[in-house]
Structures are given as C-alpha cells and as structure tokens.
Amino acid sequence: GDGAWKPAAHPLHSDKPAKAGVGPGLAFARCVAGFLPTGSTIRLVPRAVGGTAIADWGPSSELFAGAVQATRDAAAGGAQVAGVLWHQGESDCGSEAA
C-alpha cells in the first residue's frame, strides 16, 4: 500500500491476494465502534501472513518486529492503541508446541 489511511473493506489482508477472503478484523472494528462516541476513528493494522506458525511470531522475529512497528506507525500523531485482535491460523494446530 501507499501508507495512506482508507476506509476498511474486505479483504483487509494482502499477503495472499489469490486466497484473500474475510477475517474477523472488520467485524471486530464494527463491534468496537458501537461502544465509542460518534465520530471516533478506529485504525485497523492488518499484519497477517498466511501459512505461518505461532512460533514464527516470537518476540525476536521479523514478523513480530514488523507488527510492532506498524502499530507504532498507526499510533503516530497521538492516536491511542486500545486493543489488539490476534487470530492465528491453523498451520501448526496439530503440534504439541502450539
């Protein structure tokens, strides 16, 4: 993307355009919006990377660092981070370590 904010629409993620679909992010934002004053802004910062395991997102990983930096960028200018929605896929669902 070009870094500009735009109204949210499905698909929110662009990591796999051929498989892009619907996720929980937009529904989450719509639900949260119902509890905020009229005119409030909610910024969604999608960081999904399809096919990754939970272990790929450890605190020292590039994926984690990218998510943290994107969140910091979204909060620039005084915006407040008030929530995080994490939805992990199933690439390692059968693993005891997951």
N, CA, C and O of each residue as an XYZ file, in Angstrom:
392
protein
N       0.817     -1.189      0.000
C       0.000      0.000      0.000
C       0.855      1.244      0.000
O       2.081      1.177      0.087
N       0.205      2.355     -0.097
C       0.908      3.635     -0.145
C       1.022      4.284      1.229
O       1.535      5.398      1.336
N       0.559      3.619      2.279
C       0.649      4.161      3.627
C      -0.486      5.101      3.992
O      -0.562      5.559      5.132
N      -1.369      5.399      3.046
C      -2.493      6.298      3.325
C      -3.627      5.513      3.987
O      -3.863      4.351      3.659
N      -4.324      6.163      4.924
C      -5.472      5.528      5.570
C      -6.640      5.544      4.613
O      -6.843      6.517      3.887
N      -7.411      4.470      4.607
C      -8.591      4.394      3.750
C      -9.666      3.609      4.485
O      -9.353      2.859      5.410
N     -10.926      3.765      4.095
C     -11.996      3.020      4.756
C     -11.757      1.510      4.641
O     -11.333      1.014      3.598
N     -12.032      0.809      5.709
C     -11.819     -0.644      5.735
C     -12.839     -1.353      4.858
O     -14.012     -0.980      4.811
N     -12.368     -2.379      4.167
C     -13.220     -3.227      3.340
C     -12.527     -4.574      3.192
O     -11.302     -4.669      3.273
N     -13.316     -5.601      2.976
C     -12.732     -6.925      2.750
C     -12.149     -6.996      1.351
O     -12.728     -6.417      0.432
N     -11.044     -7.672      1.148
C     -10.211     -8.296      2.178
C      -9.281     -7.261      2.822
O      -8.750     -6.388      2.135
N      -9.087     -7.361      4.132
C      -8.183     -6.453      4.836
C      -6.724     -6.810      4.581
O      -5.854     -5.939      4.612
N      -6.456     -8.080      4.332
C      -5.086     -8.562      4.200
C      -4.693     -8.700      2.742
O      -5.519     -9.017      1.886
N      -3.426     -8.460      2.473
C      -2.950     -8.576      1.099
C      -1.763     -9.528      0.994
O      -1.036     -9.504      0.000
N      -1.560    -10.371      2.018
C      -0.411    -11.267      1.994
C      -0.543    -12.367      0.944
O       0.469    -12.838      0.424
N      -1.759    -12.783      0.624
C      -2.003    -13.816     -0.384
C      -3.220    -13.405     -1.213
O      -4.324    -13.898     -0.981
N      -3.023    -12.515     -2.167
C      -4.161    -11.987     -2.934
C      -5.053    -13.050     -3.577
O      -6.268    -12.864     -3.656
N      -4.480    -14.146     -4.031
C      -5.287    -15.176     -4.681
C      -6.212    -15.891     -3.702
O      -7.205    -16.493     -4.112
N      -5.890    -15.829     -2.412
C      -6.696    -16.507     -1.403
C      -7.338    -15.532     -0.423
O      -7.921    -15.957      0.574
N      -7.243    -14.249     -0.687
C      -7.781    -13.250      0.241
C      -9.270    -13.457      0.438
O     -10.008    -13.719     -0.512
N      -9.694    -13.338      1.669
C     -11.105    -13.525      1.976
C     -11.526    -12.654      3.136
O     -11.033    -11.539      3.304
N     -12.420    -13.161      3.917
C     -12.984    -12.423      5.036
C     -12.360    -12.933      6.329
O     -12.235    -14.141      6.531
N     -11.975    -12.020      7.192
C     -11.434    -12.364      8.504
C     -12.217    -11.638      9.581
O     -13.220    -10.991      9.279
N     -11.784    -11.730     10.831
C     -12.525    -11.141     11.940
C     -12.288     -9.644     12.155
O     -13.002     -9.028     12.947
N     -11.315     -9.047     11.481
C     -10.931     -7.661     11.766
C     -12.021     -6.626     11.589
O     -12.238     -5.801     12.476
N     -12.707     -6.655     10.469
C     -13.732     -5.645     10.189
C     -14.933     -5.804     11.114
O     -15.484     -4.811     11.589
N     -15.340     -7.037     11.372
C     -16.446     -7.269     12.307
C     -16.066     -6.797     13.711
O     -16.892     -6.218     14.416
N     -14.823     -7.042     14.117
C     -14.317     -6.572     15.414
C     -14.403     -5.047     15.494
O     -14.890     -4.501     16.484
N     -13.933     -4.367     14.457
C     -13.951     -2.901     14.449
C     -15.373     -2.359     14.507
O     -15.636     -1.383     15.210
N     -16.280     -2.978     13.782
C     -17.680     -2.530     13.797
C     -18.299     -2.705     15.180
O     -19.076     -1.863     15.629
N     -17.955     -3.791     15.847
C     -18.463     -4.030     17.198
C     -17.911     -2.983     18.166
O     -18.662     -2.399     18.946
N     -16.607     -2.751     18.113
C     -15.977     -1.760     18.992
C     -16.559     -0.373     18.736
O     -16.773      0.392     19.676
N     -16.813     -0.048     17.483
C     -17.350      1.268     17.129
C     -18.666      1.557     17.836
O     -18.974      2.711     18.132
N     -19.434      0.525     18.105
C     -20.702      0.694     18.798
C     -20.558      1.168     20.229
O     -21.529      1.637     20.824
N     -19.365      1.055     20.792
C     -19.118      1.478     22.168
C     -18.401      2.824     22.253
O     -18.165      3.329     23.351
N     -18.057      3.403     21.116
C     -17.298      4.651     21.096
C     -18.199      5.835     20.754
O     -19.262      5.666     20.158
N     -17.765      7.027     21.136
C     -18.543      8.213     20.762
C     -18.646      8.348     19.245
O     -17.734      7.956     18.518
N     -19.740      8.892     18.782
C     -19.941      9.132     17.353
C     -18.770      9.939     16.801
O     -18.323     10.902     17.423
N     -18.290      9.549     15.653
C     -17.183     10.261     15.020
C     -15.804      9.738     15.397
O     -14.797     10.232     14.892
N     -15.747      8.747     16.275
C     -14.457      8.175     16.663
C     -13.850      7.436     15.474
O     -14.558      6.946     14.595
N     -12.530      7.369     15.471
C     -11.818      6.674     14.415
C     -11.196      5.404     14.960
O     -10.600      5.404     16.036
N     -11.338      4.331     14.216
C     -10.694      3.058     14.542
C      -9.734      2.765     13.401
O     -10.121      2.767     12.233
N      -8.486      2.513     13.749
C      -7.484      2.174     12.744
C      -7.197      0.677     12.820
O      -6.828      0.161     13.875
N      -7.365      0.002     11.719
C      -7.032     -1.416     11.636
C      -5.651     -1.542     10.995
O      -5.356     -0.883      9.998
N      -4.817     -2.390     11.576
C      -3.461     -2.578     11.092
C      -3.261     -4.071     10.808
O      -2.655     -4.778     11.613
N      -3.763     -4.549      9.677
C      -3.648     -5.973      9.368
C      -2.196     -6.381      9.166
O      -1.454     -5.716      8.443
N      -1.794     -7.464      9.801
C      -0.419     -7.947      9.682
C      -0.359     -9.442      9.430
O       0.682    -10.059      9.656
N      -1.436    -10.033      8.973
C      -1.477    -11.476      8.741
C      -0.455    -11.893      7.689
O      -0.203    -11.177      6.720
N       0.115    -13.052      7.905
C       0.991    -13.683      6.918
C       0.565    -15.142      6.865
O       0.902    -15.932      7.747
N      -0.170    -15.485      5.832
C      -0.698    -16.832      5.710
C       0.381    -17.900      5.727
O       1.478    -17.698      5.206
N       0.064    -19.031      6.327
C       0.977    -20.162      6.360
C       2.021    -20.105      7.449
O       2.885    -20.978      7.514
N       1.966    -19.098      8.309
C       2.956    -19.011      9.384
C       2.449    -19.735     10.623
O       1.246    -19.826     10.864
N       3.384    -20.239     11.391
C       3.080    -20.896     12.663
C       3.239    -19.882     13.787
O       3.901    -18.858     13.619
N       2.640    -20.166     14.916
C       2.749    -19.254     16.059
C       4.215    -19.036     16.446
O       4.581    -17.945     16.884
N       5.050    -20.061     16.287
C       6.475    -19.932     16.615
C       7.175    -18.909     15.720
O       8.197    -18.343     16.109
N       6.633    -18.669     14.530
C       7.221    -17.687     13.612
C       7.047    -16.255     14.102
O       7.689    -15.338     13.590
N       6.181    -16.061     15.089
C       5.841    -14.731     15.588
C       6.468    -14.432     16.946
O       5.965    -13.575     17.672
N       7.540    -15.109     17.305
C       8.195    -14.875     18.590
C       8.712    -13.448     18.700
O       8.885    -12.769     17.688
N       8.961    -12.988     19.930
C       9.385    -11.600     20.170
C      10.635    -11.152     19.420
O      10.817     -9.953     19.209
N      11.493    -12.071     19.014
C      12.706    -11.674     18.304
C      12.581    -11.856     16.787
O      13.562    -11.694     16.061
N      11.382    -12.191     16.309
C      11.190    -12.446     14.881
C      10.935    -11.170     14.082
O      10.521    -10.145     14.625
N      11.196    -11.262     12.777
C      10.905    -10.142     11.883
C       9.405     -9.885     11.800
O       8.977     -8.736     11.691
N       8.607    -10.946     11.851
C       7.155    -10.775     11.804
C       6.660     -9.958     12.987
O       5.868     -9.030     12.824
N       7.129    -10.309     14.179
C       6.734     -9.584     15.384
C       7.206     -8.130     15.314
O       6.447     -7.207     15.608
N       8.470     -7.940     14.922
C       9.012     -6.580     14.818
C       8.217     -5.739     13.826
O       7.968     -4.557     14.064
N       7.818     -6.354     12.712
C       7.024     -5.629     11.725
C       5.654     -5.246     12.254
O       5.157     -4.155     11.975
N       5.040     -6.149     13.021
C       3.725     -5.860     13.605
C       3.827     -4.734     14.629
O       2.976     -3.845     14.672
N       4.873     -4.776     15.453
C       5.066     -3.724     16.458
C       5.309     -2.381     15.774
O       4.731     -1.370     16.174
N       6.159     -2.363     14.744
C       6.437     -1.104     14.053
C       5.195     -0.557     13.358
O       4.950      0.649     13.393
N       4.416     -1.417     12.734
C       3.188     -0.969     12.072
C       2.207     -0.385     13.080
O       1.507      0.583     12.782
N       2.156     -0.970     14.268
C       1.281     -0.457     15.322
C       1.773      0.906     15.798
O       0.977      1.822     16.005
N       3.070      1.036     15.967
C       3.636      2.344     16.359
C       3.343      3.394     15.295
O       2.976      4.524     15.615
N       3.506      3.020     14.034
C       3.224      3.961     12.945
C       1.752      4.384     12.964
O       1.432      5.549     12.728
N       0.866      3.434     13.244
C      -0.565      3.737     13.284
C      -0.903      4.678     14.432
O      -1.857      5.451     14.343
N      -0.126      4.617     15.509
C      -0.382      5.463     16.676
C       0.307      6.823     16.574
O       0.138      7.665     17.456
N       1.067      7.044     15.528
C       1.748      8.335     15.353
C       0.718      9.458     15.307
O      -0.394      9.277     14.811
N       1.090     10.573     15.812
C       0.202     11.725     15.804
C      -0.791     11.738     16.949
O      -1.753     12.505     16.932
N      -0.563     10.895     17.942
C      -1.391     10.941     19.137
C      -2.503      9.919     19.218
O      -3.246      9.909     20.200
N      -2.648      9.048     18.211
C      -3.669      8.002     18.303
C      -3.300      7.054     19.438
O      -2.122      6.859     19.737
N      -4.296      6.477     20.057
C      -4.085      5.575     21.189
C      -4.384      4.141     20.779
O      -5.424      3.859     20.183
N      -3.468      3.241     21.101
C      -3.720      1.819     20.873
C      -4.539      1.320     22.051
O      -4.080      1.334     23.193
N      -5.749      0.883     21.763
C      -6.646      0.458     22.839
C      -6.987     -1.019     22.773
O      -7.643     -1.542     23.673
N      -6.555     -1.694     21.728
C      -6.869     -3.107     21.638
C      -6.096     -3.784     20.534
O      -5.670     -3.156     19.565
N      -5.926     -5.080     20.703
C      -5.264     -5.904     19.692
C      -6.105     -7.159     19.500
O      -6.493     -7.810     20.470
N      -6.380     -7.487     18.267
C      -7.093     -8.713     17.935
C      -6.093     -9.626     17.247
O      -5.543     -9.281     16.201
N      -5.861    -10.780     17.830
C      -4.925    -11.740     17.254
C      -5.712    -12.964     16.818
O      -6.427    -13.573     17.614
N      -5.576    -13.314     15.560
C      -6.224    -14.519     15.039
C      -5.154    -15.365     14.379
O      -4.693    -15.036     13.286
N      -4.752    -16.447     15.021
C      -3.725    -17.326     14.486
C      -4.373    -18.430     13.686
O      -5.377    -19.004     14.108
N      -3.812    -18.727     12.549
C      -4.331    -19.770     11.679
C      -4.014    -21.164     12.179
O      -3.690    -21.371     13.348
N      -4.114    -22.094     11.284
C      -4.039    -23.487     11.663
C      -2.795    -24.218     11.184
O      -2.764    -25.447     11.247
N      -1.766    -23.522     10.706
C      -0.620    -24.228     10.117
C       0.082    -25.139     11.109
O       0.743    -26.091     10.694
N      -0.038    -24.882     12.390
C       0.603    -25.736     13.388
C      -0.385    -26.233     14.440
O       0.002    -26.511     15.575
N      -1.655    -26.344     14.068
C      -2.688    -26.706     15.036
C      -2.503    -28.096     15.618
O      -2.956    -28.357     16.733
N      -1.852    -28.992     14.895
C      -1.664    -30.349     15.406
C      -0.391    -30.515     16.218
O      -0.115    -31.608     16.712
N       0.379    -29.466     16.363
C       1.642    -29.535     17.074
C       1.442    -29.412     18.569
O       0.654    -28.582     19.022
N       2.137    -30.219     19.337
C       2.084    -30.118     20.798
C       2.645    -28.788     21.274
O       2.232    -28.273     22.313
N       3.589    -28.228     20.513
C       4.213    -26.960     20.901
C       3.281    -25.774     20.716
O       3.463    -24.739     21.358
N       2.286    -25.908     19.849
C       1.352    -24.812     19.602
C       0.432    -24.706     20.777
O      -0.448    -23.846     20.797
